[in-house]
């Protein structure tokens, strides 16, 4: 949470001129909300898995952004393919079908279910 709080403040103070200011701002606010809500509702393991899945897909994205800034077309196109595959697999396939489904099934079969 400290990292995303720092990045939120840094983005607000020093990166207002960047093209992806609103995306970064939204990203850090949503991540901080995820941490606070999962911690306060005692679902921190679930929130940790969600953050891990989303951050794992962001690693190739950061490399892609670096390649775009360096204007290396070969790296840029190959990293774009990696970003696309990682994003589709982690966020569109594995997150809903692997995580949300398992959490849903666990909450139904739990003895503590209402």
Secondary structure, 3 states (H helix, E strand, C coil): CHHHHHHHHHHHHHCCCCCCHHHHHHHHHHHHHHHHHHHHCCCHHHHHHHHHHHHHHHHHHHHHHHHHHHCCHHHHHHHHHHHHHHHHHHHHHHHHHHHHHHHHHHHHHCCCCC
